[in-house]
Amino acid sequence: MDNMDNSYELADSHSLRGRVFGRLREDILLGKYKDKEELKEVVIGKELGVSRTPVREALRQLELEGLVTIIPNKGAYVTGISDKDINDIFMIRSYLEGLCAAWACENITEEQLEEMEESVFLAEFHAEKEHFEQVVELDNKFHKILYHACGSRVLSKLLVDYHHYAQKVRKVNLSEEKRAKHSILEHKRIVEAIRNKNVKAAEEYAHDHIMESIKRMHDAEADVE
């Protein structure tokens, strides 16, 4: 991403509307609000300590993302993401992630490679200690570096959006030691392939990593049942 785009995203994320939007999107994606539940501007404003204006603006943006439906003279209601939506997102993301890793073989910098390797090393350490919040943060960092390393602003933006939608799945996958270690091992293979500029292997490993993520999610759900 170029400097202008980075500056815009940074400014937006720190704006009042941007913060409210980010919080509401995360709460919806993590299941805090049920499907078709009304999002009341006054209640949300009091909860977040803001006026109704940034809440209203955030709800409009959430509607553009398909997470909220605004009915005139009635209110805003959670649209949510169905199980089919999640499967579709991961299927699409698997191919985009593979393409991203393949392009990163040609465009990644040594600094970015070292940062990815460091994130894998630290994730292994924290997984052993069962510090799963840190593992989730390092997973975010790994993918963020990979997306920027592909050299395509368009592909990077698409993957960042899909990464947001996968929050609930990632937290489930990375909140248990065995599943977290599998994910970290997959990251290690991706980095090694990129460092060796093995385009075919990088694409394959990145694609399989995303498909394995949704499989681990289904396995975790089956264990609960």
Solvent accessible surface area in square Angstrom, and as a share of the most:
residue,aa,sasa,rsa
1,M,47,0.21
2,D,62,0.32
3,N,126,0.65
4,M,146,0.65
5,D,36,0.19
6,N,58,0.30
7,S,68,0.44
8,Y,151,0.57
9,E,68,0.31
10,L,110,0.55
11,A,65,0.50
12,D,34,0.18
13,S,58,0.37
14,H,118,0.53
15,S,43,0.28
16,L,77,0.38
17,R,57,0.21
18,G,6,0.06
19,R,129,0.47
20,V,5,0.03
21,F,13,0.05
22,G,31,0.30
23,R,104,0.38
24,L,2,0.01
25,R,25,0.09
26,E,62,0.28
27,D,16,0.09
28,I,11,0.06
29,L,14,0.07
30,L,55,0.27
31,G,42,0.41
32,K,103,0.44
33,Y,29,0.11
34,K,158,0.67
35,D,85,0.44
36,K,154,0.65
37,E,69,0.31
38,E,64,0.29
39,L,4,0.02
40,K,111,0.47
41,E,35,0.16
42,V,68,0.39
43,V,84,0.48
44,I,6,0.03
45,G,3,0.03
46,K,164,0.70
47,E,85,0.38
48,L,44,0.22
49,G,69,0.66
50,V,30,0.17
51,S,69,0.45
52,R,122,0.45
53,T,71,0.41
54,P,9,0.05
55,V,0,0.00
56,R,80,0.29
57,E,66,0.29
58,A,0,0.00
59,L,3,0.02
60,R,134,0.49
61,Q,47,0.21
62,L,0,0.00
63,E,68,0.31
64,L,157,0.78
65,E,53,0.24
66,G,40,0.38
67,L,2,0.01
68,V,3,0.02
69,T,63,0.37
70,I,57,0.29
71,I,68,0.35
72,P,104,0.66
73,N,163,0.84
74,K,132,0.56
75,G,22,0.21
76,A,7,0.05
77,Y,49,0.19
78,V,4,0.02
79,T,61,0.36
80,G,17,0.16
81,I,47,0.24
82,S,58,0.37
83,D,107,0.55
84,K,141,0.60
85,D,60,0.31
86,I,32,0.16
87,N,56,0.29
88,D,57,0.29
89,I,21,0.11
90,F,2,0.01
91,M,91,0.41
92,I,81,0.41
93,R,4,0.01
94,S,0,0.00
95,Y,136,0.52
96,L,36,0.18
97,E,0,0.00
98,G,1,0.01
99,L,61,0.31
100,C,0,0.00
101,A,0,0.00
102,A,8,0.06
103,W,105,0.37
104,A,0,0.00
105,C,0,0.00
106,E,122,0.55
107,N,78,0.40
108,I,20,0.10
109,T,71,0.42
110,E,93,0.42
111,E,119,0.53
112,Q,39,0.17
113,L,13,0.06
114,E,93,0.42
115,E,58,0.26
116,M,0,0.00
117,E,61,0.27
118,E,88,0.40
119,S,1,0.01
120,V,9,0.05
121,F,137,0.57
122,L,60,0.30
123,A,6,0.05
124,E,61,0.27
125,F,101,0.42
126,H,34,0.15
127,A,0,0.00
128,E,108,0.49
129,K,112,0.47
130,E,102,0.46
131,H,75,0.33
132,F,44,0.18
133,E,139,0.62
134,Q,72,0.32
135,V,2,0.01
136,V,20,0.11
137,E,112,0.50
138,L,21,0.10
139,D,9,0.05
140,N,54,0.28
141,K,76,0.32
142,F,1,0.00
143,H,2,0.01
144,K,116,0.49
145,I,16,0.08
146,L,0,0.00
147,Y,2,0.01
148,H,59,0.26
149,A,2,0.01
150,C,2,0.01
151,G,61,0.59
152,S,25,0.16
153,R,121,0.44
154,V,108,0.62
155,L,8,0.04
156,S,1,0.01
157,K,93,0.39
158,L,78,0.39
159,L,0,0.00
160,V,41,0.24
161,D,41,0.21
162,Y,43,0.16
163,H,19,0.09
164,H,59,0.26
165,Y,40,0.15
166,A,0,0.00
167,Q,22,0.10
168,K,87,0.37
169,V,2,0.01
170,R,21,0.08
171,K,83,0.35
172,V,41,0.24
173,N,5,0.02
174,L,4,0.02
175,S,60,0.39
176,E,63,0.28
177,E,52,0.24
178,K,137,0.58
179,R,44,0.16
180,A,0,0.00
181,K,78,0.33
182,H,85,0.38
183,S,5,0.03
184,I,8,0.04
185,L,77,0.38
186,E,23,0.10
187,H,8,0.03
188,K,69,0.29
189,R,110,0.40
190,I,1,0.00
191,V,5,0.03
192,E,93,0.42
193,A,6,0.05
194,I,1,0.01
195,R,95,0.35
196,N,113,0.58
197,K,123,0.52
198,N,72,0.37
199,V,59,0.34
200,K,159,0.67
201,A,17,0.13
202,A,0,0.00
203,E,73,0.33
204,E,90,0.40
205,Y,81,0.31
206,A,0,0.00
207,H,44,0.20
208,D,61,0.32
209,H,5,0.02
210,I,1,0.01
211,M,56,0.25
212,E,69,0.31
213,S,9,0.06
214,I,14,0.07
215,K,110,0.47
216,R,17,0.06
217,M,13,0.06
218,H,81,0.36
219,D,64,0.33
220,A,8,0.06
221,E,70,0.31
222,A,62,0.48
223,D,116,0.60
224,V,133,0.76
225,E,179,0.80
